[in-house]
Amino acid sequence: MPREMTMRRTATAVLAMTVLATTMTATGAGAAVTVYDKGPGGERYVAMGDSVAAGPILLPQRPGGPPCYRSEKNFATLTAGALRVRQFIDATCSSATIDNITKPQGSEPAQIDAVSRETTMVTVGPIGANDAGIVSTVSGCINPVAAGCKERDGQTVHDKIEATRPELAAALAAIKKKAPRAAIVVVGYGLYIPPRGCPLVQPLTSSDADYIQGLVDHMSRVLRDAARSAKVTFADLRATPGSIDHTACAAPGQRWIEGLVPLSGDGAIPFHPTAIGMKAVAPTVTAAGRRAAVQRNRTIVKNLRGQAACRGSKVRLRVLAKGGPVVRADFRVGRKLLGRDRSAPFTLYTSRKALKKRSGKLTARVTLRLPDTAGTYTVKISRPRCSR
């Protein structure tokens, strides 16, 4: 490549990274957006994360603008559609750090503020790159002919990544406490640049390209470990089929990750997902969401309890659900339906005399709303003495 062209490309890349830094530090109001709410029941989903999750400048953008710059095409939006959730709140925000999950980001409220006890699903991430300064590290590595980032930085950035472990653990614990019935998915970062890079396409030497992807991979491992420790699900974007062929080294129009010089034409900024990239990784997050929902519902079913108590001339039947998207309880004696309740606490009052005349076991058939269908489970209820 001619020296003049190399210098021009390097200068353009540096300018792009500078614009990115300016964009990410803008101030203003951009509170979490309730994209839609179709009423109670079903999955109620909140998405959290940094700019990789938000999709800054990726067209079209949601109303609100800075500092969050959320795209209507980010993977969380596509995941919400694929899971057919009843409510979707996009709390992702560009430039967010792990701290911003539980604390305000300038004028932007903490992302956890979008979560309530009614929330049934949360995706967390990608997040952590801003804590470690990976974006500024990339801008300092831009040079297609002279390596040296790894030698210059040593273990400094890796140490910053390791330091995020307790913050991640605390953030996940806070989410679980505030949304005890939520299925939680931690999302890692993807494959940005292939082994040895592509110096003729992206202005990074082979060794610096490996160094940068190594930092990204380290952050993803920390996110994975945090998910395992918290006993929640991890979505590995690197495992998305085809990732190796659609890095920043791919041709414009084929990239899932925009290069240091934006060429995709969809608004994607340097080293962030393009529109086709968001679409490509959404099934990976969706699959993780389904796994998390199954795990959550198994736990819910395990904790369901049936209860019967005498109350004067009545018997109160109740299903106690420790969280979860329970939408209905059908109370039965033997095969006869006594009645149903569609709201928590799931309760039915029936005549003590009438119940005493009927033989058969007391049960409740409980319906849980899953991402794609409804699951029903039987809960046993012991007869109180007054109805024997």
Steps between C-alpha positions, in 0.01 A plus 500: 500500500648843409625697799270797425192274492606328822535835676163619372327183618668515837401866542141418400487216752634720778237763412228234510611386844508863619144553376405178680650624827317833465172324427537264794556783750209719391256604773125523504186312601438156353313297763417137432244464222190284540488386138167326546274365773220263404362456847560254786619142465767347282862609486583851617848572371758765591825534300814649657849558363743743341526637146557152350151414624345843434615550139600868501423686177388170342195605301219539583557637850241503777378837630715639780839539335798568729652361704358156424443494123289183487430342164167354398706221341709397801511131589284550810214631286531204264518260795185652651320444171621143463391412854169682450532669836205692640705798614840624383705775665829605342729629776827455308719808484811596307812563711347314795727334753408213733448761771218651291291188542428610856602868497407797275702575189509878514141607444408145401341292778649167604409225256360288782231765552321346199468170689211415732372191680281438195805473271540142376806529275815714501797505264815655646769601258722514328647729763840555661706621204460860611614413851825363359546774239508260205368761253775748585750214479386425145542863395853495641585190298412641158814458293522260204881475499637538853390259772536570869165520685552183698853598591391851596198397709641185656240353737335834579179451299476132592526599867215749453288224347569270794403780738144496365420159652363621837300778331335251265418267789343787694300619197357155432413455867315833494302399191407163652385671818286756319358253245492166684295328232709613203694277264836675466736478202849649509618585147869492406682690225547353154781439252625837380808410303638157393836355605787712365257768387502653152753790481402580140135549603517624861791722612630260764805278492442127538636493854295801607186348347554183703563712810172691459290189436673344799375784719147457368515125560629555853204729576263236361656232721448720804135547399464123453652430840269755663201327342612161625562627852155661509344183353354682203532442125784624279463592132830462314484723193829356375321168459255648246546292181690695234667747734849432362388600150329825600749690712626853440729343239208399278390708204263793566147364491619169645632622834324418824749732669575838346863578425703789633397695190117470476398373156179304559271797440251406773627740766709241687799657675854354518542163670126467566235271347351586165131447426568160346724422796219573747270278294761223487563478876135544607426124461790424736350728765149368428613140548664596829178673605303184434747291701482749785119495493492120520742503793296771674172316454642175634603690811158662524320165471729350761406782740124502434297420810131419542319603817152446645364659817162512669344845520162477672256326265750525215824332403765723353708333228820673396807453282814665629741584220845635581512721195469393139256568220207307651187619319226264621412241763213252449386343830355147491368229724546173321406580140253776583605858441418711803610829345797698381695814578701703249691733731739460793459399772313215328210433737156337499239482778265201490227367730632278776186283496502456123868411501450248782240314291741454211766234489827530316826682538525876514728640232574817311591495132737795462573667165837671441545718194815399313668691215324304226227297668331430831615236747261344754596329825304324774541611861369278781293652782444321831138497622442696820327313783177689457447354152588136572 
